[in-house]
Amino acid sequence: MRRSRLAVAHGLFNMAAGLWPLLHYRSFEAVTGPKADDWLVKCVGGLIVGAGYAQLRARKSPEGLATARRIGVGTAGTFAAVDLIYGGTGRISGVYLLDAVVEAMWLRAWTKDLMVERYDCPARPIDQRRRIGPASVLDVPS
């Protein structure tokens, strides 16, 4: 199932991104630039690990896939906005502008996934017994 692969891919990406500063803070700062508050970086890392884990676990049912999508859009949208606002002004390293591109790709993938789900799935049959409206001759039991 394509949607399942997207949830797994984004979940793994989020987990890797979150684990990096937790497991090797020095290399994280070497790539992304020095940080004033290492505790804040580690807190955000832990939160994104949790989000990635939730995406991985949520992928097994239609409701779970919707949850994985909401988490994916929320994380990608938030990171993209922060990357563009602060990376574009020099407040944080310009390398975050590359992350903004990656986050935009996740947003595009989830948007495409939603369109496929909404417009390419077969229509559900209409249950005539649950139809709303005036009763007709066909609705009267014999």
N, C-alpha and C positions, 0 to 999 in steps of 0.2 A: 504494500500500500504506500503510495507516494507520500501522503501526508504523514504517515508514520516515520518515514525516512527523514522528512523535514524536521519533525519534532526531535528525533534522535540527533540529527546533525546540529541543530541549534542548541539543544541541551548540552551536548558534548562541548561545543564551542564556548558556551557560557561557563560551564564548569572549568574548562581549561583556563579561560580568561580570569576567572575568580581565584583559581588555585595558584596561579603564577606568583602574585605578590605574597601569598601566604607561605609558599614553599621556598621561594628564592627572591627575597625582597631586593637584594643588591642588583640582580640582573634586571629586575623590573624597573628600578630607578635608572639603571644605565641606559635603557631603551627609551623610557618615557620621561626622563628628567627627574630632578630632585623634587621631593615633596616636603611640605612643612609639617604635615601630620601623618606619620606612618600608621597610627591607630585608625585613622579615617580610611586610608587606602585598604587596610586589612578588613575593616568593617564592610566596606563596599564589596571587597573580594568575597567575603563570607556570604553576603546577601546574594551575589550573582551565582555562587556555587549552589546555594539553595534553590534559586530560580531554575538553574540548569537541571538539577536533580528532579525538581517537580515536572519539568518538561519531559524528561526521560520516563518518569513514572506515569504521566498522564496520557501517554500516546496510545493506550490499548483500547479505548472506547471512543465513540463519537463525542460524548461529553468531555472526555479527557483530552481529545484532540482540540476541542474548542478552548479548553483551559490552556493547553500548550501554546495555542495561537495567541491567546490574550497575554500570556506571560512573554512570549516572543516579541509581540508588537510593543508591549510596555517597556521591556528592557532595551530593545533596539531603538525605539523612539527616544527614550530618555538619554541613552548614551550618545546617539547621533546629535541630539540637541545640545548637550553639554560639549561634545567634541567641536561642533561648529561654532557655538557661541564663544567658548573660552580658548579653543585652539586657533580660531580665526583672529583673536585679539592679542595673542601672545601671552595670555595669562597662564596657559599650560603649553607644553611642547607641541610644535607643529605636527609631530608624529600622530597626534590624535586626529588630525584631519584625514589620515589614512584609515583610521578606525571608523570615522564617520562614513566613509565610502562602504566599508564592510557592513556597518549597521544599516545603511540604506539598502544594501543588497538583501539583508535579512527581511527588512520591511517589504521589499518588493516580492520576495518569495512567499511571505505570509499573505500578502494581498492577493497574489496570483492563486494561492492555495484556496483562499476564501471564495474567489470567483469560480474556480473549478468546482468547489463543493456546491455553491449555490446554483450554478447554471448548467453544469454537466451531469448532475445526478438525475436519475430517472424520477419523474414525478410520482408522488404517492397516489394510489387510487383513492378516489373520494368515497367516503362511506355515506351512502344515501340516507341511512338512518339518522345520521348526525347533522344533516343538512338543515340550515336555518332558513325559514321562510314559511309562507302559507302552505298548509297541507293541500295535497292534491289527491285525486282519486287513487293514484298509485300508492299513496301513503296509508290508506285505510286498510287494516287487516281484513281478510275475508273470512 
